[in-house]
Amino acid sequence: MQHSAKTRLHDILQAATHIQSYVQDKSLQDYLQSRMLRAAVEREFEIIGEALNHALRQMPELEHRIPDVRKIIGFRNLLIHGYAVVEDEQVWHTLHKSLPTLIRDIQAIIHE
């Protein structure tokens, strides 16, 4: 069964919400000291990138609706294929600076 673009957007929103719940009340130091937390956050980012890649194929207009859509997909690729060079501080920065904007953008698209 093929997933619809709207289903993919819901998957993105769910993964982003999971990331936020994982790091709630956590510091960067907590993040750096917990391999399990880092793995969980990275996995959710991988889901976001993969779901966004599929949604973009089904809804090309997302390229203009979601800032940095290609960078988000590229971040997923880095996490999967470039795992040896992933900087934990970059992931932490991304989840605090970019994730809230992505959540707002996805919510707005879903609620149209």
Phi and psi in radians as a Rosetta constraint file:
Dihedral C 1 N 2 CA 2 C 2 CIRCULARHARMONIC -1.491 0.35
Dihedral N 2 CA 2 C 2 N 3 CIRCULARHARMONIC 2.356 0.35
Dihedral C 2 N 3 CA 3 C 3 CIRCULARHARMONIC -1.405 0.35
Dihedral N 3 CA 3 C 3 N 4 CIRCULARHARMONIC 2.462 0.35
Dihedral C 3 N 4 CA 4 C 4 CIRCULARHARMONIC -1.361 0.35
Dihedral N 4 CA 4 C 4 N 5 CIRCULARHARMONIC 2.838 0.35
Dihedral C 4 N 5 CA 5 C 5 CIRCULARHARMONIC -1.060 0.35
Dihedral N 5 CA 5 C 5 N 6 CIRCULARHARMONIC -0.658 0.35
Dihedral C 5 N 6 CA 6 C 6 CIRCULARHARMONIC -1.125 0.35
Dihedral N 6 CA 6 C 6 N 7 CIRCULARHARMONIC -0.670 0.35
Dihedral C 6 N 7 CA 7 C 7 CIRCULARHARMONIC -1.091 0.35
Dihedral N 7 CA 7 C 7 N 8 CIRCULARHARMONIC -0.727 0.35
Dihedral C 7 N 8 CA 8 C 8 CIRCULARHARMONIC -1.082 0.35
Dihedral N 8 CA 8 C 8 N 9 CIRCULARHARMONIC -0.709 0.35
Dihedral C 8 N 9 CA 9 C 9 CIRCULARHARMONIC -1.116 0.35
Dihedral N 9 CA 9 C 9 N 10 CIRCULARHARMONIC -0.683 0.35
Dihedral C 9 N 10 CA 10 C 10 CIRCULARHARMONIC -1.135 0.35
Dihedral N 10 CA 10 C 10 N 11 CIRCULARHARMONIC -0.661 0.35
Dihedral C 10 N 11 CA 11 C 11 CIRCULARHARMONIC -1.067 0.35
Dihedral N 11 CA 11 C 11 N 12 CIRCULARHARMONIC -0.719 0.35
Dihedral C 11 N 12 CA 12 C 12 CIRCULARHARMONIC -1.095 0.35
Dihedral N 12 CA 12 C 12 N 13 CIRCULARHARMONIC -0.830 0.35
Dihedral C 12 N 13 CA 13 C 13 CIRCULARHARMONIC -1.077 0.35
Dihedral N 13 CA 13 C 13 N 14 CIRCULARHARMONIC -0.735 0.35
Dihedral C 13 N 14 CA 14 C 14 CIRCULARHARMONIC -1.121 0.35
Dihedral N 14 CA 14 C 14 N 15 CIRCULARHARMONIC -0.789 0.35
Dihedral C 14 N 15 CA 15 C 15 CIRCULARHARMONIC -1.104 0.35
Dihedral N 15 CA 15 C 15 N 16 CIRCULARHARMONIC -0.721 0.35
Dihedral C 15 N 16 CA 16 C 16 CIRCULARHARMONIC -1.120 0.35
Dihedral N 16 CA 16 C 16 N 17 CIRCULARHARMONIC -0.706 0.35
Dihedral C 16 N 17 CA 17 C 17 CIRCULARHARMONIC -1.146 0.35
Dihedral N 17 CA 17 C 17 N 18 CIRCULARHARMONIC -0.670 0.35
Dihedral C 17 N 18 CA 18 C 18 CIRCULARHARMONIC -1.080 0.35
Dihedral N 18 CA 18 C 18 N 19 CIRCULARHARMONIC -0.766 0.35
Dihedral C 18 N 19 CA 19 C 19 CIRCULARHARMONIC -0.995 0.35
Dihedral N 19 CA 19 C 19 N 20 CIRCULARHARMONIC -0.838 0.35
Dihedral C 19 N 20 CA 20 C 20 CIRCULARHARMONIC -1.046 0.35
Dihedral N 20 CA 20 C 20 N 21 CIRCULARHARMONIC -0.686 0.35
Dihedral C 20 N 21 CA 21 C 21 CIRCULARHARMONIC -1.203 0.35
Dihedral N 21 CA 21 C 21 N 22 CIRCULARHARMONIC -0.612 0.35
Dihedral C 21 N 22 CA 22 C 22 CIRCULARHARMONIC -1.117 0.35
Dihedral N 22 CA 22 C 22 N 23 CIRCULARHARMONIC -0.638 0.35
Dihedral C 22 N 23 CA 23 C 23 CIRCULARHARMONIC -1.768 0.35
Dihedral N 23 CA 23 C 23 N 24 CIRCULARHARMONIC 0.027 0.35
Dihedral C 23 N 24 CA 24 C 24 CIRCULARHARMONIC -1.013 0.35
Dihedral N 24 CA 24 C 24 N 25 CIRCULARHARMONIC 2.293 0.35
Dihedral C 24 N 25 CA 25 C 25 CIRCULARHARMONIC 1.121 0.35
Dihedral N 25 CA 25 C 25 N 26 CIRCULARHARMONIC 0.347 0.35
Dihedral C 25 N 26 CA 26 C 26 CIRCULARHARMONIC -1.892 0.35
Dihedral N 26 CA 26 C 26 N 27 CIRCULARHARMONIC 2.596 0.35
Dihedral C 26 N 27 CA 27 C 27 CIRCULARHARMONIC -1.761 0.35
Dihedral N 27 CA 27 C 27 N 28 CIRCULARHARMONIC 2.959 0.35
Dihedral C 27 N 28 CA 28 C 28 CIRCULARHARMONIC -1.014 0.35
Dihedral N 28 CA 28 C 28 N 29 CIRCULARHARMONIC -0.697 0.35
Dihedral C 28 N 29 CA 29 C 29 CIRCULARHARMONIC -1.079 0.35
Dihedral N 29 CA 29 C 29 N 30 CIRCULARHARMONIC -0.734 0.35
Dihedral C 29 N 30 CA 30 C 30 CIRCULARHARMONIC -1.029 0.35
Dihedral N 30 CA 30 C 30 N 31 CIRCULARHARMONIC -0.767 0.35
Dihedral C 30 N 31 CA 31 C 31 CIRCULARHARMONIC -1.081 0.35
Dihedral N 31 CA 31 C 31 N 32 CIRCULARHARMONIC -0.806 0.35
Dihedral C 31 N 32 CA 32 C 32 CIRCULARHARMONIC -1.142 0.35
Dihedral N 32 CA 32 C 32 N 33 CIRCULARHARMONIC -0.516 0.35
Dihedral C 32 N 33 CA 33 C 33 CIRCULARHARMONIC -1.520 0.35
Dihedral N 33 CA 33 C 33 N 34 CIRCULARHARMONIC -0.156 0.35
Dihedral C 33 N 34 CA 34 C 34 CIRCULARHARMONIC -2.025 0.35
Dihedral N 34 CA 34 C 34 N 35 CIRCULARHARMONIC 1.794 0.35
Dihedral C 34 N 35 CA 35 C 35 CIRCULARHARMONIC -1.061 0.35
Dihedral N 35 CA 35 C 35 N 36 CIRCULARHARMONIC -0.673 0.35
Dihedral C 35 N 36 CA 36 C 36 CIRCULARHARMONIC -1.129 0.35
Dihedral N 36 CA 36 C 36 N 37 CIRCULARHARMONIC -0.729 0.35
Dihedral C 36 N 37 CA 37 C 37 CIRCULARHARMONIC -1.121 0.35
Dihedral N 37 CA 37 C 37 N 38 CIRCULARHARMONIC -0.789 0.35
Dihedral C 37 N 38 CA 38 C 38 CIRCULARHARMONIC -1.066 0.35
Dihedral N 38 CA 38 C 38 N 39 CIRCULARHARMONIC -0.755 0.35
Dihedral C 38 N 39 CA 39 C 39 CIRCULARHARMONIC -1.109 0.35
Dihedral N 39 CA 39 C 39 N 40 CIRCULARHARMONIC -0.712 0.35
Dihedral C 39 N 40 CA 40 C 40 CIRCULARHARMONIC -1.136 0.35
Dihedral N 40 CA 40 C 40 N 41 CIRCULARHARMONIC -0.786 0.35
Dihedral C 40 N 41 CA 41 C 41 CIRCULARHARMONIC -1.112 0.35
Dihedral N 41 CA 41 C 41 N 42 CIRCULARHARMONIC -0.806 0.35
Dihedral C 41 N 42 CA 42 C 42 CIRCULARHARMONIC -1.076 0.35
Dihedral N 42 CA 42 C 42 N 43 CIRCULARHARMONIC -0.709 0.35
Dihedral C 42 N 43 CA 43 C 43 CIRCULARHARMONIC -1.069 0.35
Dihedral N 43 CA 43 C 43 N 44 CIRCULARHARMONIC -0.737 0.35
Dihedral C 43 N 44 CA 44 C 44 CIRCULARHARMONIC -1.154 0.35
Dihedral N 44 CA 44 C 44 N 45 CIRCULARHARMONIC -0.655 0.35
Dihedral C 44 N 45 CA 45 C 45 CIRCULARHARMONIC -1.121 0.35
Dihedral N 45 CA 45 C 45 N 46 CIRCULARHARMONIC -0.643 0.35
Dihedral C 45 N 46 CA 46 C 46 CIRCULARHARMONIC -1.086 0.35
Dihedral N 46 CA 46 C 46 N 47 CIRCULARHARMONIC -0.739 0.35
Dihedral C 46 N 47 CA 47 C 47 CIRCULARHARMONIC -1.090 0.35
Dihedral N 47 CA 47 C 47 N 48 CIRCULARHARMONIC -0.764 0.35
Dihedral C 47 N 48 CA 48 C 48 CIRCULARHARMONIC -1.005 0.35
Dihedral N 48 CA 48 C 48 N 49 CIRCULARHARMONIC -0.872 0.35
Dihedral C 48 N 49 CA 49 C 49 CIRCULARHARMONIC -1.118 0.35
Dihedral N 49 CA 49 C 49 N 50 CIRCULARHARMONIC -0.726 0.35
Dihedral C 49 N 50 CA 50 C 50 CIRCULARHARMONIC -1.184 0.35
Dihedral N 50 CA 50 C 50 N 51 CIRCULARHARMONIC -0.798 0.35
Dihedral C 50 N 51 CA 51 C 51 CIRCULARHARMONIC -1.121 0.35
Dihedral N 51 CA 51 C 51 N 52 CIRCULARHARMONIC -0.687 0.35
Dihedral C 51 N 52 CA 52 C 52 CIRCULARHARMONIC -1.163 0.35
Dihedral N 52 CA 52 C 52 N 53 CIRCULARHARMONIC -0.678 0.35
Dihedral C 52 N 53 CA 53 C 53 CIRCULARHARMONIC -1.044 0.35
Dihedral N 53 CA 53 C 53 N 54 CIRCULARHARMONIC -0.803 0.35
Dihedral C 53 N 54 CA 54 C 54 CIRCULARHARMONIC -1.177 0.35
Dihedral N 54 CA 54 C 54 N 55 CIRCULARHARMONIC -0.744 0.35
Dihedral C 54 N 55 CA 55 C 55 CIRCULARHARMONIC -1.082 0.35
Dihedral N 55 CA 55 C 55 N 56 CIRCULARHARMONIC -0.675 0.35
Dihedral C 55 N 56 CA 56 C 56 CIRCULARHARMONIC -1.105 0.35
Dihedral N 56 CA 56 C 56 N 57 CIRCULARHARMONIC -0.646 0.35
Dihedral C 56 N 57 CA 57 C 57 CIRCULARHARMONIC -1.126 0.35
Dihedral N 57 CA 57 C 57 N 58 CIRCULARHARMONIC -0.615 0.35
Dihedral C 57 N 58 CA 58 C 58 CIRCULARHARMONIC -1.479 0.35
Dihedral N 58 CA 58 C 58 N 59 CIRCULARHARMONIC -0.484 0.35
Dihedral C 58 N 59 CA 59 C 59 CIRCULARHARMONIC -2.313 0.35
Dihedral N 59 CA 59 C 59 N 60 CIRCULARHARMONIC 1.385 0.35
Dihedral C 59 N 60 CA 60 C 60 CIRCULARHARMONIC -0.995 0.35
Dihedral N 60 CA 60 C 60 N 61 CIRCULARHARMONIC -0.400 0.35
Dihedral C 60 N 61 CA 61 C 61 CIRCULARHARMONIC -1.154 0.35
Dihedral N 61 CA 61 C 61 N 62 CIRCULARHARMONIC -0.243 0.35
Dihedral C 61 N 62 CA 62 C 62 CIRCULARHARMONIC -1.072 0.35
Dihedral N 62 CA 62 C 62 N 63 CIRCULARHARMONIC -0.446 0.35
Dihedral C 62 N 63 CA 63 C 63 CIRCULARHARMONIC -1.018 0.35
Dihedral N 63 CA 63 C 63 N 64 CIRCULARHARMONIC -0.541 0.35
Dihedral C 63 N 64 CA 64 C 64 CIRCULARHARMONIC -1.683 0.35
Dihedral N 64 CA 64 C 64 N 65 CIRCULARHARMONIC -0.209 0.35
Dihedral C 64 N 65 CA 65 C 65 CIRCULARHARMONIC -1.714 0.35
Dihedral N 65 CA 65 C 65 N 66 CIRCULARHARMONIC -0.411 0.35
Dihedral C 65 N 66 CA 66 C 66 CIRCULARHARMONIC -2.077 0.35
Dihedral N 66 CA 66 C 66 N 67 CIRCULARHARMONIC 1.896 0.35
Dihedral C 66 N 67 CA 67 C 67 CIRCULARHARMONIC -1.003 0.35
Dihedral N 67 CA 67 C 67 N 68 CIRCULARHARMONIC 2.435 0.35
Dihedral C 67 N 68 CA 68 C 68 CIRCULARHARMONIC 1.094 0.35
Dihedral N 68 CA 68 C 68 N 69 CIRCULARHARMONIC 0.517 0.35
Dihedral C 68 N 69 CA 69 C 69 CIRCULARHARMONIC -0.975 0.35
Dihedral N 69 CA 69 C 69 N 70 CIRCULARHARMONIC -0.707 0.35
Dihedral C 69 N 70 CA 70 C 70 CIRCULARHARMONIC -1.210 0.35
Dihedral N 70 CA 70 C 70 N 71 CIRCULARHARMONIC -0.596 0.35
Dihedral C 70 N 71 CA 71 C 71 CIRCULARHARMONIC -1.178 0.35
Dihedral N 71 CA 71 C 71 N 72 CIRCULARHARMONIC -0.640 0.35
Dihedral C 71 N 72 CA 72 C 72 CIRCULARHARMONIC -1.120 0.35
Dihedral N 72 CA 72 C 72 N 73 CIRCULARHARMONIC -0.788 0.35
Dihedral C 72 N 73 CA 73 C 73 CIRCULARHARMONIC -1.132 0.35
Dihedral N 73 CA 73 C 73 N 74 CIRCULARHARMONIC -0.697 0.35
Dihedral C 73 N 74 CA 74 C 74 CIRCULARHARMONIC -1.113 0.35
Dihedral N 74 CA 74 C 74 N 75 CIRCULARHARMONIC -0.607 0.35
Dihedral C 74 N 75 CA 75 C 75 CIRCULARHARMONIC -1.108 0.35
Dihedral N 75 CA 75 C 75 N 76 CIRCULARHARMONIC -0.709 0.35
Dihedral C 75 N 76 CA 76 C 76 CIRCULARHARMONIC -1.038 0.35
Dihedral N 76 CA 76 C 76 N 77 CIRCULARHARMONIC -0.784 0.35
Dihedral C 76 N 77 CA 77 C 77 CIRCULARHARMONIC -1.109 0.35
Dihedral N 77 CA 77 C 77 N 78 CIRCULARHARMONIC -0.684 0.35
Dihedral C 77 N 78 CA 78 C 78 CIRCULARHARMONIC -1.082 0.35
Dihedral N 78 CA 78 C 78 N 79 CIRCULARHARMONIC -0.791 0.35
Dihedral C 78 N 79 CA 79 C 79 CIRCULARHARMONIC -1.065 0.35
Dihedral N 79 CA 79 C 79 N 80 CIRCULARHARMONIC -0.673 0.35
Dihedral C 79 N 80 CA 80 C 80 CIRCULARHARMONIC -1.435 0.35
Dihedral N 80 CA 80 C 80 N 81 CIRCULARHARMONIC -0.842 0.35
Dihedral C 80 N 81 CA 81 C 81 CIRCULARHARMONIC -1.684 0.35
Dihedral N 81 CA 81 C 81 N 82 CIRCULARHARMONIC -0.389 0.35
Dihedral C 81 N 82 CA 82 C 82 CIRCULARHARMONIC -2.004 0.35
Dihedral N 82 CA 82 C 82 N 83 CIRCULARHARMONIC 0.520 0.35
Dihedral C 82 N 83 CA 83 C 83 CIRCULARHARMONIC -0.884 0.35
Dihedral N 83 CA 83 C 83 N 84 CIRCULARHARMONIC -0.520 0.35
Dihedral C 83 N 84 CA 84 C 84 CIRCULARHARMONIC -1.254 0.35
Dihedral N 84 CA 84 C 84 N 85 CIRCULARHARMONIC -0.323 0.35
Dihedral C 84 N 85 CA 85 C 85 CIRCULARHARMONIC -1.982 0.35
Dihedral N 85 CA 85 C 85 N 86 CIRCULARHARMONIC 0.122 0.35
Dihedral C 85 N 86 CA 86 C 86 CIRCULARHARMONIC -1.169 0.35
Dihedral N 86 CA 86 C 86 N 87 CIRCULARHARMONIC 2.268 0.35
Dihedral C 86 N 87 CA 87 C 87 CIRCULARHARMONIC -1.721 0.35
Dihedral N 87 CA 87 C 87 N 88 CIRCULARHARMONIC 2.114 0.35
Dihedral C 87 N 88 CA 88 C 88 CIRCULARHARMONIC -1.028 0.35
Dihedral N 88 CA 88 C 88 N 89 CIRCULARHARMONIC -0.610 0.35
Dihedral C 88 N 89 CA 89 C 89 CIRCULARHARMONIC -1.139 0.35
Dihedral N 89 CA 89 C 89 N 90 CIRCULARHARMONIC -0.588 0.35
Dihedral C 89 N 90 CA 90 C 90 CIRCULARHARMONIC -1.150 0.35
Dihedral N 90 CA 90 C 90 N 91 CIRCULARHARMONIC -0.745 0.35
Dihedral C 90 N 91 CA 91 C 91 CIRCULARHARMONIC -1.083 0.35
Dihedral N 91 CA 91 C 91 N 92 CIRCULARHARMONIC -0.790 0.35
Dihedral C 91 N 92 CA 92 C 92 CIRCULARHARMONIC -1.048 0.35
Dihedral N 92 CA 92 C 92 N 93 CIRCULARHARMONIC -0.805 0.35
Dihedral C 92 N 93 CA 93 C 93 CIRCULARHARMONIC -1.061 0.35
Dihedral N 93 CA 93 C 93 N 94 CIRCULARHARMONIC -0.769 0.35
Dihedral C 93 N 94 CA 94 C 94 CIRCULARHARMONIC -1.089 0.35
Dihedral N 94 CA 94 C 94 N 95 CIRCULARHARMONIC -0.744 0.35
Dihedral C 94 N 95 CA 95 C 95 CIRCULARHARMONIC -1.218 0.35
Dihedral N 95 CA 95 C 95 N 96 CIRCULARHARMONIC -0.451 0.35
Dihedral C 95 N 96 CA 96 C 96 CIRCULARHARMONIC -1.581 0.35
Dihedral N 96 CA 96 C 96 N 97 CIRCULARHARMONIC -0.574 0.35
Dihedral C 96 N 97 CA 97 C 97 CIRCULARHARMONIC -1.670 0.35
Dihedral N 97 CA 97 C 97 N 98 CIRCULARHARMONIC -0.664 0.35
Dihedral C 97 N 98 CA 98 C 98 CIRCULARHARMONIC -1.793 0.35
Dihedral N 98 CA 98 C 98 N 99 CIRCULARHARMONIC -0.552 0.35
Dihedral C 98 N 99 CA 99 C 99 CIRCULARHARMONIC -1.084 0.35
Dihedral N 99 CA 99 C 99 N 100 CIRCULARHARMONIC -0.750 0.35
Dihedral C 99 N 100 CA 100 C 100 CIRCULARHARMONIC -1.035 0.35
Dihedral N 100 CA 100 C 100 N 101 CIRCULARHARMONIC -0.648 0.35
Dihedral C 100 N 101 CA 101 C 101 CIRCULARHARMONIC -1.167 0.35
Dihedral N 101 CA 101 C 101 N 102 CIRCULARHARMONIC -0.748 0.35
Dihedral C 101 N 102 CA 102 C 102 CIRCULARHARMONIC -1.061 0.35
Dihedral N 102 CA 102 C 102 N 103 CIRCULARHARMONIC -0.763 0.35
Dihedral C 102 N 103 CA 103 C 103 CIRCULARHARMONIC -1.022 0.35
Dihedral N 103 CA 103 C 103 N 104 CIRCULARHARMONIC -0.816 0.35
Dihedral C 103 N 104 CA 104 C 104 CIRCULARHARMONIC -1.073 0.35
Dihedral N 104 CA 104 C 104 N 105 CIRCULARHARMONIC -0.758 0.35
Dihedral C 104 N 105 CA 105 C 105 CIRCULARHARMONIC -1.105 0.35
Dihedral N 105 CA 105 C 105 N 106 CIRCULARHARMONIC -0.786 0.35
Dihedral C 105 N 106 CA 106 C 106 CIRCULARHARMONIC -1.147 0.35
Dihedral N 106 CA 106 C 106 N 107 CIRCULARHARMONIC -0.751 0.35
Dihedral C 106 N 107 CA 107 C 107 CIRCULARHARMONIC -1.039 0.35
Dihedral N 107 CA 107 C 107 N 108 CIRCULARHARMONIC -0.741 0.35
Dihedral C 107 N 108 CA 108 C 108 CIRCULARHARMONIC -1.107 0.35
Dihedral N 108 CA 108 C 108 N 109 CIRCULARHARMONIC -0.720 0.35
Dihedral C 108 N 109 CA 109 C 109 CIRCULARHARMONIC -1.171 0.35
Dihedral N 109 CA 109 C 109 N 110 CIRCULARHARMONIC -0.756 0.35
Dihedral C 109 N 110 CA 110 C 110 CIRCULARHARMONIC -1.089 0.35
Dihedral N 110 CA 110 C 110 N 111 CIRCULARHARMONIC -0.672 0.35
Dihedral C 110 N 111 CA 111 C 111 CIRCULARHARMONIC -1.486 0.35
Dihedral N 111 CA 111 C 111 N 112 CIRCULARHARMONIC 0.103 0.35
